[in-house]
Amino acid sequence: MPRRHWIVGAVVLVLALAIGGFLWRRHDGSTSFAWAVEHAPGGTQRLSWTDWAAVRAHEHADLSARSSAADVRRFLGRAYGDDLSSQSALVTSAPVLQERFGFSPATADWELFSQSYQGAVVMLHLPSSGDLDEVASDLTQLGYTEPSDDNGVWQGGEDLVARISPGLTPELSYVALDRADSLVLTSDSASFLGVATDAVTGHGARVTGLDSVVDDAGEPLASAVYTGDYACGALAMAHAGASDQAEARRLVSAAGEVNPYSAFAMSAQPDGTVQVSFQFDSSDTARTNADSRATLARGPAPGQGGTFGDRFRVESVTARGSLVTMTLAPRPNASVLSDLSTGPLLFATC
């Protein structure tokens, strides 16, 4: 499907202008989103979240392990139209997963895709640990080599994945099953999958510095979470043309002071809004940026075309402590989340 260049980019121009369900709760009271992020590997810089159970409910999709691949495609088509599937690493693989792997977006509770310079890993939560027995059986039939340790890595590799289906992502090359937390973890690197498994079980380093924006997001249907360093490079207006860069600099100068942030989250909320959260270094900086970013969010969108108002209505911009929260109401047929990582975006102070 062609990628739609609507606002995500735009949003983050603003956001970055400066520089960046179904509730599954643990016994500690944390949401599934917060728990998943807290258990991502140390060094993670970008996380992509999809609450598949909540998305299925949103789309009124009555799916099960017995649903057909065609049923899954139809569901994902509706989710795409509502901008709720763009954060998943498994969309193109979903029909094959449904038919042959014992799990897919039709049956998983949620998915978190974590990326760092060291590697990437997909973490999926299934409804019960008993589901992992079926997954293990399917992996054996598909040709994966079972580990001697229950918590070890099922060895597959890109060649095996390609033989199973050319439509599968390389992220399914290696698999680990965590029965204690009913998780399936997959990666294109066996060694990094071991690192990710250690993080989940508490035997390895976990990501830090994202708690504030993740907690602020609540229980999103889908979300993109970036560290400040990653956002500074990935969402740079330097990708835009010279005239757009000049226009962006003028807009920032007119809006007031803007500053870098240490963490960023953009989240599709159950009520249809998109919430953007920024973590700054102080309450004074947050208040300053709430004002300047509110101004930018209501103006032109250089590098994207038109204005931000063409894509969304700004419902509120608030500063609480060192956190700034923007609530955006997308216009009809506008997509705010799916183009977050593409297009020219402005980070003038990185």
C-alpha positions in Angstrom: 0.0 0.0 0.0 1.4 3.4 -0.8 2.6 5.4 2.2 0.4 8.4 2.9 2.3 11.6 3.5 -0.1 13.4 5.8 0.7 14.6 9.1 2.9 12.5 11.0 5.7 14.2 9.5 3.9 17.4 10.0 3.4 16.7 13.6 6.9 16.0 14.3 7.9 19.1 12.5 6.1 20.7 15.3 7.1 18.3 17.8 10.5 18.2 16.7 10.6 21.6 15.4 12.8 22.0 18.2 15.2 19.4 17.4 12.0 15.1 20.1 -7.1 -2.1 24.4 -7.5 -4.3 25.9 -5.5 -3.7 29.0 -3.2 -6.5 30.0 -1.9 -5.6 33.5 0.9 -7.1 35.5 0.4 -7.6 39.2 2.4 -4.4 39.8 -0.4 -2.5 38.1 1.5 -1.3 35.1 -0.1 -1.3 31.7 0.9 -3.8 29.0 2.6 -0.9 27.1 4.6 0.2 30.1 5.6 -3.3 31.0 6.7 -4.1 27.5 8.8 -1.0 27.1 10.4 -1.6 30.6 11.5 -5.0 29.4 13.1 -3.9 26.1 16.9 -4.4 25.8 19.3 -1.8 27.1 20.4 0.6 24.3 17.0 0.6 22.6 16.4 3.8 20.8 13.2 3.3 18.9 10.1 1.3 19.9 7.0 0.6 17.9 3.9 -0.6 19.8 0.7 -2.2 18.6 -2.1 -3.3 21.0 -3.5 -6.0 18.7 -6.4 -7.0 21.0 -7.5 -3.4 21.2 -7.1 -2.9 17.4 -9.2 -6.0 16.8 -11.9 -4.6 19.1 -11.7 -1.2 17.4 -12.2 -2.8 14.0 -14.9 -5.2 15.3 -12.8 -8.1 14.0 -13.9 -11.5 15.4 -10.7 -13.5 14.7 -9.2 -16.6 16.2 -6.5 -19.2 15.4 -9.0 -20.8 13.0 -9.5 -17.6 10.9 -8.3 -17.7 7.4 -5.4 -15.7 5.9 -8.0 -13.8 3.9 -9.8 -12.8 7.1 -6.5 -11.6 8.5 -5.8 -9.5 5.4 -9.2 -7.9 5.5 -8.7 -7.0 9.2 -5.2 -5.5 8.5 -6.7 -3.6 5.6 -9.2 -1.9 7.9 -6.5 -1.3 10.6 -4.3 0.3 7.9 -7.1 2.6 6.9 -7.5 3.7 10.5 -3.7 4.2 10.9 -3.4 1.5 13.5 -1.1 -1.0 11.9 1.9 1.1 10.8 4.0 0.4 13.9 3.9 -3.4 13.5 6.9 -5.3 12.1 4.7 -8.3 11.2 2.0 -6.9 8.9 3.4 -8.3 5.6 4.1 -11.6 7.3 0.7 -11.9 9.1 -1.1 -14.3 6.6 1.7 -16.8 6.7 2.0 -16.4 10.5 -1.7 -17.1 10.8 -1.5 -20.3 8.7 1.8 -21.8 9.8 3.3 -20.3 13.0 0.5 -20.5 15.6 0.4 -16.8 16.2 -0.3 -13.6 14.3 -2.0 -10.2 14.7 -5.3 -12.1 14.7 -4.4 -13.8 18.0 -1.6 -11.9 19.8 -2.5 -9.6 22.6 0.2 -7.0 21.7 3.4 -6.4 19.9 6.5 -4.3 20.7 9.3 -3.9 18.1 12.5 -2.6 19.6 15.4 -1.3 17.6 19.0 -0.2 18.6 22.3 0.0 16.9 23.0 -3.5 18.3 19.9 -5.2 16.8 16.2 -5.5 16.7 13.6 -7.7 18.3 9.9 -8.3 18.1 8.1 -9.1 21.4 4.6 -10.6 21.2 2.3 -11.5 24.1 0.0 -14.4 23.6 -3.2 -15.0 25.7 -1.7 -17.9 27.6 1.5 -19.8 28.1 -0.3 -22.9 26.7 -0.4 -21.2 23.3 3.4 -21.5 23.2 3.1 -25.3 23.0 1.3 -24.9 19.7 3.9 -22.4 18.6 6.8 -24.8 19.5 5.1 -27.6 17.6 4.7 -25.4 14.5 8.3 -24.3 14.7 9.5 -27.9 14.7 7.4 -28.7 11.7 8.7 -25.6 9.9 12.3 -26.7 10.3 13.5 -24.6 13.2 16.0 -26.3 15.4 14.8 -26.6 19.0 17.1 -25.4 21.7 18.3 -27.7 24.5 17.3 -25.1 27.0 13.6 -24.1 27.3 14.6 -20.4 27.3 17.1 -20.8 24.4 16.9 -19.7 20.8 15.2 -21.7 18.1 17.6 -21.7 15.2 16.2 -20.8 11.8 18.0 -18.4 9.7 17.2 -16.3 6.6 17.4 -19.3 4.2 14.8 -21.2 6.2 12.5 -18.2 6.4 12.8 -17.6 2.7 11.9 -21.3 2.0 8.9 -21.1 4.3 7.6 -18.0 2.4 9.2 -15.1 0.5 6.8 -12.8 2.2 8.2 -13.4 5.7 10.3 -10.7 7.4 13.9 -11.7 8.3 12.9 -10.7 11.9 11.4 -14.2 12.1 14.8 -15.9 11.5 15.3 -16.8 15.2 12.6 -17.4 17.9 12.6 -17.6 21.7 9.6 -18.6 23.8 9.2 -17.2 27.3 6.6 -19.3 29.1 6.8 -17.4 32.3 5.4 -14.3 30.7 3.7 -15.9 27.7 5.9 -14.2 25.2 7.2 -15.0 21.7 10.4 -13.1 20.8 11.9 -13.0 17.3 14.9 -11.4 15.6 17.1 -11.6 12.6 20.1 -12.1 14.9 20.4 -15.1 17.2 22.9 -13.4 19.4 20.8 -10.3 19.8 17.7 -12.4 20.5 19.7 -13.8 23.5 20.3 -10.3 24.7 16.6 -9.5 24.4 15.6 -12.6 26.2 18.0 -11.8 29.1 16.4 -8.3 29.3 12.9 -9.8 29.6 14.0 -12.3 32.3 15.9 -9.8 34.3 19.3 -11.2 33.5 20.4 -8.4 31.2 20.3 -4.6 30.8 17.0 -2.9 30.0 16.2 0.4 28.3 16.0 3.5 30.6 14.8 7.1 30.3 11.5 6.5 28.6 9.2 6.0 31.6 7.7 9.5 31.6 6.5 9.6 28.0 5.3 6.0 28.1 3.3 6.6 31.3 1.9 9.8 29.8 0.7 7.8 26.8 -1.5 5.6 28.9 -3.0 2.7 27.0 -2.6 3.5 23.3 -3.7 1.4 20.4 -0.4 2.1 18.7 2.6 4.2 19.5 6.1 5.2 18.4 8.6 6.0 21.2 12.0 7.5 20.5 15.0 8.5 22.7 15.9 12.1 22.2 19.2 11.3 20.5 17.5 9.0 18.0 14.8 11.5 17.2 17.3 14.3 16.7 18.9 12.3 13.8 16.0 10.4 12.4 13.5 13.3 12.3 15.8 16.0 10.9 14.7 18.8 8.6 18.0 18.4 6.9 16.3 15.9 4.7 14.1 18.7 3.2 15.0 21.0 0.4 16.8 24.3 1.0 13.7 26.5 0.7 11.8 24.3 3.2 14.7 24.5 5.6 14.8 28.2 5.4 11.0 28.5 5.9 11.3 26.2 8.9 14.0 28.3 10.5 11.9 31.4 10.1 8.9 29.7 11.7 11.0 28.5 14.7 12.5 32.0 15.1 9.0 33.6 15.1 7.5 31.0 17.5 10.0 31.5 20.3 12.6 29.4 22.0 12.6 25.6 21.3 14.8 23.1 22.9 15.9 19.4 22.6 14.1 16.8 24.5 15.3 13.5 26.1 12.3 11.3 25.1 9.4 11.4 22.7 6.2 9.4 22.2 3.4 9.7 19.6 0.4 7.6 20.4 -2.9 6.7 18.8 -5.5 6.9 21.6 -8.7 4.9 22.0 -10.8 8.1 21.6 -9.3 8.7 18.1 -6.9 11.5 19.1 -3.2 11.4 18.7 -1.2 12.3 21.8 2.4 13.5 21.6 4.6 13.5 24.8 8.0 15.3 25.2 10.3 15.0 28.2 12.5 18.1 28.8 15.2 18.8 31.2 13.2 21.1 33.5 9.8 22.5 34.1 10.9 26.0 32.8 12.0 24.5 29.5 8.8 22.5 29.3 6.6 25.6 29.8 8.6 27.5 27.2 8.3 24.7 24.6 4.6 24.2 25.3 4.0 27.8 24.1 6.4 27.7 21.1 5.3 24.3 19.9 1.6 25.2 20.2 2.3 28.1 17.9 4.2 25.9 15.4 1.4 23.3 15.5 -1.1 25.8 14.1 1.1 27.1 11.3 2.6 26.1 7.9 4.1 22.6 7.4 7.3 23.1 5.3 8.6 19.9 3.9 5.1 18.4 4.1 3.0 21.0 2.2 0.1 23.0 3.3 -0.5 23.6 7.0 -0.7 21.6 10.1 -4.3 22.6 10.3 -5.0 20.7 7.1 -4.0 17.5 9.0 -5.2 18.0 12.6 -6.8 20.3 15.1 -4.8 21.1 18.2 -7.0 20.3 21.1 -4.5 21.1 23.9 -0.9 21.7 24.7 0.0 21.4 28.4 3.2 21.4 30.5 3.2 19.3 33.7 6.6 19.4 35.4 9.2 18.7 32.7 6.7 17.0 30.5 4.8 18.5 27.5 1.7 16.8 26.2 0.0 17.7 22.9 -3.4 16.3 22.0 -4.2 16.3 18.3 -7.5 15.5 16.6 -6.8 14.2 13.0 -8.9 15.6 10.2 -11.0 13.1 8.3 -8.9 10.8 6.1 -5.7 12.2 7.6 -3.1 9.9 9.1 -1.0 11.2 11.9 1.1 8.3 13.0 2.0 6.2 10.0 4.5 8.6 8.4 6.4 9.4 11.6 9.7 8.0 10.4 9.6 9.4 6.9 9.7 12.7 5.2 11.6 15.9 6.0 11.1 17.0 9.6 12.7 19.9 11.4 15.1 19.5 14.3 16.5 23.0 14.4 18.3 22.8 17.7 19.9 19.4 17.6 
